[in-house]
């Protein structure tokens, strides 16, 4: 029987071969995406493990009594907006631990650099970068210590006395615990749980359209296949034999598709490594599969295909006459809207009632989003039925009437082929709405804003005595491209006033106090750092002269509070910070190098844009993932539609042929098919995008108090382009209509 089933699948004519190829292609696409998702999660684990040694400052003491301590200090530096990990070490003996990736600890005046930083040092003038690192390069950090090929890392050798003065710690072993499981507060690494959650959502959004595609492909020519199996039952085949034939056909297609899917994954793996899911690229080898992953996919997909085939043919297994006894399915009921409405009500309830804990917020918002998503999938057939009845009721042409009544007769079938879109468009709309609004309010400042062109060095009282004006490098002002060098002095009022609430009761509390002071004459001269209130002579300002503008990037103007201080007293106050405003990145980096060398024990100077860039970069990556979901899902949904249309034409070629014989023109039949496809597609797209933006708005109001901002034009262009591609794929199937509805079909079928 198995041999007969194989022969039936491979030599059953053009229809059987087409069906086999389409199902195998759909399975291959799904397997490729599933493997890419699993490999992506494994890559996040591997990358996180390579961050472990950077948390050596919190490593527990070694149990080896022979281990000698090592001075360890890690600080974050920047160059042109990119973060540089700067590790400074000093051995106290020959048995001091050695970090991975280097053969020995560098001595004083020596350093190892990562390949990416080495290339940057060679291509950048020394005054902008190289001069801030003491000593000379003695080697390159190996791959086993690099989280990414683009990691900018340097291990600098210093003397114990130097590092003790810089506030370094003594350690006796290198940290090997992944930041995921670090029990002592690791501060370098990836939030693995959060990243896994994001990747899981992305995977679900990608896989759902693919599963719909697979399901649609398995139903290709389902009517004729069921009739063939029913005929076999009539001539004596047992249900068991039919099940075996069906299972062999499904396993054959699924096995071929699974094998092609593994090949597809291996082919695109280098390209996947270039996608910075975590903000940095992966090594290609990190995108690996475990043995469990391989066995689960290789065995699970064919088994799943068998189960799906058994479910699809259960009517034939019950009775050979079951196929002929088809009845109109019951129309969907309005109760399907309940989960959708419940999800919206849940999100709306938490506006003004934000849960106080992180776990509470995750539970409240995620359950609301899942309810809405589930509700959209459940309500889809009901919405399709309502839309179809409206179309039929207002139809003035035969094509619209036929299409509307057919959709209203079986809305589940009409919605099934486009249901994959609803997940992709909903997830993308939510992500785009939230990220666009958050970045506009809290993201990285504009590159031409003063928050990006000025850098600051701080001298907080807890770090020791403040420098005098003579200790500030005089060469700062002479660097070409430096617009101003400003000294901010300490506010003599050191105790902030009590918190005050302005406006509504739920408005954020305010504290009109800043740690620095500056004369209004100086502030007016600078012109770009805000202004004083009318009549004031001294203003209280933030250390970096940016302050709250970092949280309101849409407004470049700011008025600082007045200080009750005489201008002559300002110069007598200790220096609180140095703010250098520049007109070019070269001047910016030269000024940073000069300040680092002048004050090596202080926090490294940086700009507000650099502090904000880490979170903004992560958000941009999430936006890219959302774009990937949409760009991948819409064409897949188009393929699913095309297969569904082709299958529907094959199943209805006799009725369509009869209509043509009775005088219905071919263009009328094409309009029927087009309306049956376009109406659910556009209706689903509009509902999914609308619900996505509404859910995003409710979340933003509840969690952050923001109002949803309209996404950029690129979002609408991508949606329009994806829908156009989907409709184009569907249109490519319409020429089939002429070939399969000729008079010979009505005569011979």
Buried (B, 14 or more C-beta within 10 A) or exposed (E): EEEEBBEBBEEBEEEBEBBBBBBBBBBBBBBBBBBBBBBBBBBBBBBBBBBBBBBBBBBEEBEEEEBBBBBBBBBBBBBEBBBBBBBBBBBEEEBBBBBBBBEBBBBBEBBBBBBBBBEBBEEBEEBBBBBBBBBEBBBBBBBEBBBBBBBBBBBBBBEBEBBBEBEBBBBBBBBEBBBBEBEEEBEBBBBBEEBBEBBEBBBBBBBBBBBBBBBBBBBBBBBBBBBBBBEBBEEEBEBEBBBBBBBBBBBBBBBBBBBBBBEBBEEBBEEBBEBBBBBBBBBBEBBBBEEEBEEBBBEBBBEBBBEBBBEBBEBBBEEBEBBEEEEEEEBBEEEBBEBBEBBBEBBBEBBEEBBEEEEEBEEBBEBBBEBBBBBBBBBBBBBBBBBBBEBBEEBEEBBBBBBBBBBBBBBBBBBBBBBBBBBBBBBBBBBBBBBBBBBEBBBBBEEEBBBBBBBBBBBBEEEEEBBEEEEBBEEBEEBEBBBBBBBBBBBBBEEEEEEEEEEEEEEEEEEEBBBBBBBBEBBEEBEBBBBBEEEBBBBBBBBBBBBEBBEEBEEBEBEBEBBEBEBEBBEEBEBBBBBBBBEBBBBBBBBBBBBBEBBEEBBBBBBBBBBBBEBBBBBBBBBBBBBBBBBBBBBBBBBBBBBBBBBBBBBBBBEBBBBBBEEBEBEBBBBBBBBBBBBBBBBBBEBBBEBBBBBBBBBBBBBBBBEBBEBEEEBEEBBEEBBEBBBEBBBEBBEBBEEBBBEEBBEEE
